[in-house]
Amino acid sequence: MAERAVGLALAELHRPADALRRLQAAVRVANRASLPERAGEARMSAAYVLFTMGRTRDALREADRAALLLDGPALDRLRAQRGTIRNRLGQTEAALAEYAAALPGLVRARDRLWEGRLRNNRAILHTERNDLAAASKDLLRARQLFRELDMPLALAQIEHNLGFLAARSGAAVSALDWYARAEAGYRAAGVPTTGISINRAELLLALRLPDDAVAAARGAVAASESARRGSYLAEARLALAEAALLAGDAAVADESATEALRSFRRQRRESWALVARWVRLRARATGTTAPTAGPAPAEPAGSTVLRGQSTAAEPAGTPAGVATVARERRLLAECRQLADQLAAARWDAAAVDARILAAELAGRLRRPGLAGALLAAAAAPGRRQPALTRARGLYARALACHLAGDRGGAQRALRRGTGIIAEYATALGSADLRAGVAAHIADLTGLGARIAADGDRAVGVLRWSELGRGLTLHTRPAAPPDDGELAGLLVRLRAAATDVHAATVAGTDPRPPLRRQAGLEAEVRELTRRAPGHARPTTPVAADRLVALLGDRTLVSYTEVDGQLLAVVCAGGRLSLHRLGPGRPVADQVAALLAGLRRLAAGFGPAAALRQRRAVVEQTAERLAATLLAGLPLPGAGPVVIVPTGPLHSLPWAALPVLADRVVTVTPSATLWARLREAPAAPAGRTVAVAGPDLPGAAAEVAEVAAAVAGAERLSGPHATVAATLAAIDGAAVAHVACHGDFRPGNPLFSTLRLADGPLTAYDLQRLRAVPRLLVLSACDAGRSAVTPGEGLLGLSASLLSLGAAALIAPLVAVPDDTTRALMVELHRRLGAGSSAAEALRLARAALPDDVAGYATAASFVCLGGG
């Protein structure tokens, strides 16, 4: 008994090899003393340790030996443990049978500890089988038992599994909250959080947050290696493979999936090995298949299924084309086999995606009958599936209907699928989570827009494009569960960022404060993501309502379908659809235009060189105008409302010659624009002007703006702190902020405005009770937003619009101080005279001199929102 106790203690200290030696010694001592039941108990413990090491074959063998030596409650405990081993091996029916045989005896013996363990482990199996009611019943009973036994670590494990259950049921916010509670319990007990890291990575994958998922999976791999937990290590490597694939790193995905596959095979976990094979297949398909106009095979959009297009880089008759066809035939065969095996093993989500990919390959190989059969199978993933799996099955059904010429059936399936995802997204309070989930809607809305475009239905194209845009823009981010905790974290984050800036300026090592800053940012993200959403999905604006609101304005809404750029124009009371050509060259031209404007705005170099650069920028702008606007039915005059897509969100539209002298409003969504236009007129209110530090001309600009607006409040110098600025602009009518900004493309909600005591982030703005109706951010690139797949938008400007700002005026590149000050003063004069934000910006631009600095400044500013 002493040897066994030491062995179990060593196992808890994550020294499995030492633990196994002690348990084997316990078996030898028991055998010498002719104590068979003690030997059986020691073998049972050894089976558990072998299981955690990933030696599942040896674990089962040891458990079977123990079964010959035990009876009564001890045998029931062994059966409960053996059920968990069989479940990890994918033998779910055998595992359920073991649990069913063990439970009555444990209840009769009043063995609350082992009844709780059995119910906890069986709940995992029920959750994996999507029998969520049975899982919940087991977990709640187990939690009651462990509370009676006063076992905090066991309660933390229950909370962990309640998070797993919540994630499977589509309650992502609850899952994150349970994981946070369980993690705190594990840390208090000195227990590694490896399992939580894996489950959190899986949830972040479902929420389409690749960078966070990669970080969580890498942490789980490192923790599993450190603790020598071979079983967890294989799962962590699989999670890393999937996260890397989502992040676009096919090489890491292939390597990690291959390592996970080897481990699962060594552990005889054939069910898990199927998933590893599927991830590796996707990684290799992504890494070797010739580029297509649509999404990579890892996330097929189905266009080739529907049209039978060949995606080979060479014609089919050439040697390269023949090799491509042969490779795709092999890929199709493997994909079909894997899809059937995944479905049989109850990996339903993977089976749906495998069949969609196989159908895409069949379409490329001109086998429409096979494609239809595969899609029909994918469209029925089974009952009680998680929301995102149901939505994916409906996407397959829509593809199958479209392939069969049933447009009505396709649209019904697409409406149901987008409705499921919209409900899922609006249950999330955090803007970055909603932006991630928007990626799930992209295939559905893309197919809907494709069907509408094929029928030349402008209204349909507009409606489908609006469905994706609504997930991040039409719902105010929710406050986290403990707003006071968030406030404290943001203060500490500000101090860390200030230390980073000070170290950089002083030339000292900035890495310690950078690590502290990264850790605090992770805490802020974790806390805000646990806030639930309370809004309902927004219905896209109806065409007749949009027409009535536009009046004499012209709206141009862009969207991209199968790599082709489309524009819907609403002018003169009618909508029309226009095909503009490939989207990729336009994205390259937008990048070139921005780079040219940055060089012009910097103003370095002799005057002749600057004039030559301006000519190049103007030529790029003319080419963009020819692609984006020349063929559209734009009236000769009148305001224009632009709804961009993808890289067009970064386009400084005033640089295009045809728009240079017009009132232009850029809005991320026609539905958002309509909502802002219909909002009741707000009474006149305060104007606040704020100057940040280290920006030449900021104080002078704010002084002139305050002088131009009667009664304006002014903050500058050491008084312009984050707290003072937030207090001043809360509920103001107009807020003008002149300060350095920093746009973070990889972490846009931590984009900042630098004030006297440190940076103000989007998370600070979300704590305002009422954002100003109009915000003017006059420096750096404060107007930029990150665009996620599915048209999710993140950044300072997107946050302000989602919080209720009616309009935002900001530059897309850093602009020169002198001309910016002149532009801003004239802007506020025009606003004071009664002009709208967009009209005031047009008039202020026109007042600038037509030199290089004036041109660069005028072209860089945009009016976002409702105008």
C-alpha positions, 0 to 999 in steps of 0.5 A: 500500500505504501509503494502504491501511495508513493506511485500515485503521488509521483503520478500527480507530480507528473513523474510518470516513469518514477510512478510506474516503477513504484507501482510495479514494485507494489505489484511485486510486494503484493505477489510475494505476500499473496495479496491478490487484491492489493496486486490488482489495485496496484495494476489498476493504478499502473494502467492509469499511469500507462494511459496518461503516458500514451501507452494505451495498449499496455494500459489495457493489458494491465487493466485486464490483468487487474480484472482477474484479481479484483471483485466487488467495488474494486472491480467496479472502479476498474471497469470505470477506469477501463471505460475511460481508456476505451473512450480515449481509444475511440471504442465508445460503445465498449466504453459505455458498456463498461460505465453501465456495468460499473455504476450500479455497484458504485452507487450501492457501495456509496462510493461517491468518489468513484461515482463522481469520477465515472460520471465526469468521464462518461460526460465527456463521452456523451459530449463527444457523441453530442448527447448533451442532455445526458452529459449535463446530467452526469456533470451536475451529479458529479459536481454535487458529489465532489462538493459533498466530498470537499474536493476542489481539484475534482470540482475544477475538473468538472468545471473544465468539462462543463466548458467542453460541454458549453463549447459543443452546445454553441455557448462559446462565452460560457465555455470560456468562462468555465475554462477560466474558472477551471484554470484557476482551480488547477493553478491553485492545486499546482496542476498543469492546465494542458487539457484546458489549453487544448480545449481552448485551442479547439474553441478558438479554432471554431471561432476562427481566431487562428493566431490565438489558436496557434498560441494556445496549441503551442502552449499545450504542446510545450506543457504536454512535453514537460509533463510527459503526458503522451496522450495529451501531447498527441492531441495538442499536436493535432490542435496545433496542426489544425490551427496552423492550417487555419493560419495558412501555414501548410508546412507546420500543419503537415509536420504537426499532423504527421507527428500526431498521427504517429503518436495516435497509431502507437497509442492504438487510438485509430479514431483519433488517427483518422482526424490526424490523417484528415488534417494532413490531407488538407495541409498537403492539398493546400500546399500542393494544389495549384492556386485557384480563384476561390478558397483553398481546398482546406475551406472549399467554397464549392464553385468548382463543384457547381461549374466543373472548372479545371483548376490545373495550372497547365491545360489538361493535355500537357504533362503538368496537366496530366500530373495534376489530374492524376494527383487530384484523382488520388486525392479524391479517392483518399478523401472519399475513404476518409469521409466514410471512416470519419462519419463511422467514427462519429467525427461528424464535422470533419466528415462533412468537410471531407465530403465537401472537399471530395465533391469539389475535387469531383467537380474539377474532374467533371464527375457531377454525379459523384459530386452530387452524391457526396454533397447529399451525404454531407448535407445530413451530418446527423442529429444533435450536431453543434450549430456550426456543423449544422450550418456547414451541412446546410451549406452542402445542401445548398451546393447540392441544390444548386448543382441540381438546378434547384435555386429555391432549395439552395436559397432556403438552405443558405438562409437557414445556415446564415441564420444559425451563424448569426444567432451564434455570433450575436450570443458573443459580446466581444467584437473580435469573437464575432469577427472570427465567427464571420468567417463561417458565414463567408461560404454561405453568403458567397454562394448566395451572392453567386446565385444572385449574380448568375441571375443578374439580381442586384437586390440579391447580391446586395442582400447576401453581401450585407448578411456577412457585414452585419455580424461585427458592426450592428451590435455594441460590444458587451461589457465584461463580467467585471468592468472594474477588473477590466479598468484595472487591467487597462491601467496596468496595460497603459503603464506597461506600454508607457515603459516600452515607449520609454525604454525604446526612446532611452535605448534600453532593453524593451523586452521585459516591459514588452513581455508584461504588455503581451501578458496584460493584453492576453488578460484583457482579451480573455476577460472581454471574451467572457462577456455575453451578447444580448442583441438579436441578428440584424436584418439587412436593409430592404431595397425600397427602404434604402432607395427612400433614404438615399434620395439624391445620393448614389450608393455603390456597394462592392463585393467579391465572388469567386475572385471577381469584383462586383458592384451594386449601384443604387441610383435614381430609384433603381439597383443595377449589378456590374461586373468589374473584373478580378479583385487581386489586381485592384488590391495591388493597386490600392496597396501601391496608392497607399504607399505612394501617399505615405511617401508624399505625405512624408515630404522628403526629397527635392520638390521635383521628385515629390512632383514626380511621385505625385504624378505616379500616385495620380496615375494609380488613382486614375487606374483604380477609378477606371476599374471601380467607377468608370463603367458605373451609372454614376450621376454627374453630381450629388453625394456618393455612399461607398460600401467597400469590400476587402482591401477597398476598406483601405482605399482613400476614395477622395484620391480618385479623380471622379470623387475628388470634388464630391461629397463621399461617405464610406460606410462598412455596411449599407444597413449600418448607414441606413440605421444611422440615417434613420436615427433621430437628430440629436440636440446640439452638444459639447465639442471637445478638443484633445492634443496628445504628446510628442506630436508637433503642431497638435497643441496649436491645432487643438487651440485653433479648433477650440477657438473656431468652435464657441464653448469648446473644451480643450485638453492638452499637455499633462491634462490630456490623460486617458481618464480625462479624455474619456470623461470629457468625450463621453456624451459629447456631440463632437470630439476632436483628437490630435495625437499619435496613433498606432494601428496593429493589423495583427491585433486591431483592438489594441490599436492605440491613440497616445495620450499624456499617460499612455495609449488609449485602446478600443477596449477603453472606448468600449467603456464609454456610456455614449460615444460622441456623434462625430469623432475627428481623429486627425493624425496617423492612420486612425481610419484603418480597420483590419478586415477578417474573412467574411467582412468582419471589421476590427479597429478603432474606427470599426469599434466607434461605429459599432458603439453608436458614433454617427460619423468618423473623420480620419486619415488612412495614412500619416499626414503632414502637420501644417496642412492637417491643421488648416484642414481641421480648422476649416472642417470645424468652421463648416460644421459650425455653419451647419454642414454635414460631416461629409460635406464639411470634409469636402469643403475643407479639402477644397480650401487646401492649396493644390501643392504636394502636401495639400494633395496628400492631405486632402486625399488621405482623409475619409468620412466613415459611417453615416456622413 
